[in-house]
Amino acid sequence: MSEHEEYPVEFRGEQRNVDQSGAFLLILIVIALLVAGIWGIALFSWRPRANMERQPYYRPYEPSQIFVDGMSERPLSSGVVPRPKDQSPGIPYVAVRTPGPAHYPVLAKTTTAPIAITQQVIERGQEMFNIYCSVCHGATGDGRGMIVQRGFYPPPSFHIDRLRKAPDSHFFDVITNGYGTMFDYSDRVAPEDRWKIIAYIRALQMGVEKHEPQIQRNMQKPAGVRP
């Protein structure tokens, strides 16, 4: 067939139908992509109207029409006086800053607890241990606390030889600065209470060693191994 000859009528109609259906399919694909894109943007950018991060707020020293003096920064009440930090409530009410650069480690200055070990000290240490430590280390210090039973990485037992022979300063430094998967508790437990927790840990070690030798042997197994 020469280039000047025309296609049969039937063939020309079929060609037009193929072209039209392809164009129609392409338009549908474009529309679907546009709808999906708009829906995705709306879905991931939506925030509740009452979200606190999107509410109006004043920048420092920005004028305000709410107060008579036109200031958004409010002055201290009459009669307020500064108070030294050593006469203020402790953590968490006052941030106790440590010397040195950020993340500067605070280490114990003595290898043994610098406080007298009394019944009251051990009872206070037990109270703080049950609040902050037992969830990981367990009530008996075996390293199998409740969140460890739920899958958290198990800490070592306090009854292994390494920790029984460790100085008191080791426990103080770990509580203060953290170690391994344990974060620091310096902003939760005051220094004096850290020594009291250590006194209670020593009482646990001595009590189990003296009265429960079989339990101690079980507690000396590696972390993660049930007795």
Secondary structure as GFF3:
##gff-version 3
##sequence-region A 1 227
A	DSSP	alpha_helix	9	45	.	.	.	ID=ss1
A	DSSP	three_ten_helix	52	54	.	.	.	ID=ss2
A	DSSP	three_ten_helix	85	87	.	.	.	ID=ss3
A	DSSP	alpha_helix	119	132	.	.	.	ID=ss4
A	DSSP	alpha_helix	134	137	.	.	.	ID=ss5
A	DSSP	alpha_helix	146	149	.	.	.	ID=ss6
A	DSSP	alpha_helix	161	165	.	.	.	ID=ss7
A	DSSP	alpha_helix	168	177	.	.	.	ID=ss8
A	DSSP	alpha_helix	191	211	.	.	.	ID=ss9
A	DSSP	alpha_helix	213	219	.	.	.	ID=ss10
###
